[in-house]
Amino acid sequence: MSVWQVVFSGFDPADEGRREALCALGNGFFATRGAAPESTADDVHYPGTYVAGCYNRLRSEVAGREVEDESLVNAPNWLLLTFRIDGGPWFDLRRTEVLDHEQELDLERGILVRRVRFRDERGRTTGVVQRRFVHLGDPHLAGLDTALVAEDWSGRVTVRSGIDGRVTNSGVERYRALNGKHLTGHRAFESTPDTVVLHARTSQSGIHIAEATRTRVFADGAPLDAARTLLQQDELIAHDIDLDLTRRSEAQVEKVAALHTSRDAATTEPVSEVVDRVRCAPGFDELRRSHALAWARLHREFHCGLSTSEGAQRAVQLHLFHLLQTISPHTADLDVGVPARGLHGEAYRGHVFWDELFVLPTLTLRRPQLARSLLMYRYRRLDRARRAAAEAGLRGAMFPWQSGSNGREESQTVHLNPRSGRWLPDHTHLQRHVGIAIAHNVHHYYRATGDEEFLSEHGAEVLLEITRFFASLARYDRSRDRYVIRGVVGPDEYHTGYPGRAAQGIDNNAYTNVMTAWLCRTAAQVLRELPADRRHELVEQLDLRHGEVDRWKRIAQRMFVPFHGDGIISQFEGYERLAELDWEGYRRRYGDIQRLDRILEAEGDDPNRYQASKQADVLMLFYLLSAEELADVLGGLGYPMRPDTIPKNIEHYLQRTCHGSTLSAVVHAWVLARSRRQRALEFFDHALAADLHDTQRGTTREGVHLGAMAGSVDLLQRCFAGIEVTGGVLRLDPLWPTELGEMELSIQYRGQPLTITVTGRSATVRTAPGPTRTPITCTCGSRTVRLGPGETAWFSHEQRPWEEA
Ligand code: BGC
C-alpha cells in the first residue's frame, strides 16, 4: 500500500462514522463526508455537506432555558444514489450478505473509491465500484461515478439519483436535544431530462443554497437512453432510471453535481448558476483529470516527505490533505476562519476557536495569502470585538472564544455531560487568551512574510486594539505593585473557577499574563516600526495617547506572574493549593481519563478542585516563545529565568495533564523536542494517531481535529527541522530525530520556492531555478549564505550542551 492510500477494509457499522470523517472530500469551499451514497442519517451513517462560512442560528429549549446556537449548516445531500433489482428492496448493506467491502482514500488524486460485492436475499451477486471527488480546481463541482456489475443474474435495475434536502444538523449525539432544522423553503424541479435541482434557504441567516445533479448512464462506454421517472417527495428530488442488465454486464452511472450559495462571488443567483454549471460541465473522467492536476500542484507546494516510517508519512499526508481540503487556495476569496473540526462534521458547530494558532504557520510558509485571508476574517470582525469589549466595560477589542458568522460570541452557555446526562453551565467563553493568539498570528505572519502593507492597513490595528483590551483587563494591584488579570480561563478548560467561589474564572493565569506582557512590548515595537504617516493616522484614529502606551510599557515591566515551589510557574494563582489528583487510581478505575472533567462531574466532583489540566497551559509559553524570548519577557518583568525553568516546569505539568485536547500532544512534543527526544516522538505519534486511530474514542466521527493535524506538520518543519523565517532571514536550527529518516520539504520564502532537506543536525537548502529572483539569506549556526536562483547550500549545526545527540 502506498503512503498516499488510506484503506478501510470490510463493512464495520460501528466504525463507519470515523471513516466518513476521514474520507470526507472537500475543496475549501465545501466538503462532503465519505458517507455511503445510498445512506441517510441513522445510527451508522451520517451524510453531511458543509459550505465554508455558511452558518445559521436556531433557538432551542434545554434544561429549562432558551438558548440560541449558531451552526455550520448541513446542506442538502447531493450524493443520494441507490438502486434496487427487479423491484426488490433498495440497496442496504445491512440487509445483504457483504462479500467484499473496501473504502480507499486516494490522497494523491483526491478520490474516494468504494468497492463492494454483495449477495442479496435472492442469491444474486452484484459488484459496485464508486468513485467520487469534490473538485479542487472548480470549487462548485463534484462527481460520483458508480459501476454496477450483474455478476450472475439478468434483470432490471432501478437507479435512484438525486438530491436529499431532508437533512438536519443531527450528527453529534450530545446536541440532539437542540433544534437542528436549519433549512427551509425547499423548492425542487427538473431542469432538463437528466438534471434535478434543489434549492433551500437557511432559516435565520437567509443564505440560499442551490444544488443541481446531472445523472447520465452508460453501457460499454456508450450513453444509454434509459427510461426515467421523476420522484419528488417532501424535500427530496430524484430520477428513477431503469436499466436492463444481463449476466456479467456492467452499467455506469455518472453523476455530476454543482453547488452554489447566495454568498458566492461572480454569480447572479444560485439556482441559475447550478443549472448552468451542470449543463456545461464535462463528464466525470475529464473532471477527475483536472481535479487531479489541481491536487498535483498543491502537493508540490506542500510537499513534506519522510524517508523512513511509512506510517508517519501516511499520517502526515492525511493531515495535509484534510488541512488543504478545509483551507484551500479558494479560501483566499472567502470570508472564513479556521473551523476547529474542519468541514468534516458538526462537533463544535463549525466554530472558529484559537486553533488557527496551530494552523497558520504551515500555510504562511507556503501560501502566505491564505494565512492573510484567515487573518482578514478576524479583521472584518474587529468592530464587533470592540463592541464586545465596550459592553464588558473594557477598552480595545475582545474577540470571542468561539466565532462564527459575524464575530459574536458563539460559545455555548450550557453543555451536556454525556456521562452524567446533566446539562451544566459553561464558562469556557472566559478564554480571553484567544485575542493573544490572534495578535500573535498577526505578528508572526508579518515577521515571516514582511507584508508591510497588511501590517499597515489591517494587522497593526488588530494588534493594537487587542493590546488595548488586555491592558484594560489588567488592573493595578497596589499591595503587590504589579498588574493582575482576574476572572479569566486559560487554555486548560478544566479550570473555570475556584471551588466555593461564586465568581467565574480564575486569577492570574500565567499564560495570559506573560503573553500580555509580551503583547504590550510587541505592540509598542510594532507602533515604532510603522511608517510615520500610517502611525500618525492610526494613533489619531484609535485615539491612542502617550499615557496609554506608557501604561503598556509599565505592564510589560510589572505584570504579575504566580510562581510556587522552586521555580514552578503556577498555572494560575492558587493552583498549588488545589488537591493533587490520584492519577493512578483514576487510570486504574477508568482506563482512559482524557475527559477527566466528565468523569469527575459524573462522580459529583469538580475538576476545579484538582491540580489536573486538560491540556498544555503554562507549557504554551515554551511553545509560542523561544527560550530567549521568554527569558527576555520574564526578565523584563523582574522574574529572571533560570537555566532549569523550562525542564522543571515541563516535568511538573507533564505529570498533571490528561491531554483531553488533541492540541496537547502537539505542544508537548514541541516543548520536549530539544531535551527528551523519545518522549517528544511519543507525543508526535499521538498527534499523528489522534484522528486516524480516533484516540479520543468517538470524536473523529464528529469532525477531524484540524489544529492537531496542521500542528503535527508544523512540528516537523519549525520544531524538529528548526526552520524559522523572520526579519528577512531564513534560519535553520535542525535537531531532527533520525528515527524519522530524512525529511525533504518545500516551502516558499519571499516568493522563492525552496526545497529543504534535513537530517540530524544537517540541512540542505536548494532554491528553484529562475531568471530574476533576488537572492535570499540563509543562516545556520554561525554560517550565513546568500542564495541566488538554482543554488544549493549545505549546513551542519554544532550541538548545544543541553541538547540530546
Ligand atoms: C480545546 C480548545 C480548542 C477546541 C477546539 C477544545 O477541546 O480545549 O483548546 O480550541 O477544543 O479545537
Boltz pocket constraint, residues with backbone or C-beta under 6 A from the ligand:
constraints:
  - pocket:
      binder: B
      contacts: [[A, 340], [A, 341], [A, 348], [A, 353], [A, 354], [A, 355], [A, 491], [A, 493], [A, 614], [A, 615], [A, 660], [A, 661], [A, 663], [A, 707]]
      max_distance: 6.0
